[in-house]
Amino acid sequence: MSDADDAAVRTFVRDGRLTAMPGKLTRRRAVLDHLARVSFEPGRRYRETEVNDVLRAWCDGVPGVDHVAIRRYLIDLDILAREDGLYWRAYEA
């Protein structure tokens, strides 16, 4: 992780929760990579309900951010992959 990525995580993550969702794509990717690394084990498959529970904990109480949007970002940025209702880390973030 680069210094800029570390700075983004320090800015947007406090006490294991998001404070806001970065608008800039590079910062958003850094924050979501961090979220995936600390929340999802490599090689393990997760049901959608499990993913939702994890993501709700990250964004609970954050204005303008919900677990569905975060899940979509994780998929769109190829951080998580999904098939047949199962999700997993797409690569070693």
Secondary structure, DSSP 4 states (H G I P E B T S, - for coil): --HHHHHHHHHHEETTEES---SSHHHHHHHHHHHHHHHS-TT--EEHHHHHHHHHHHHTT-TT--HHHHHHHHHHTTSEEEETTEEEESS--
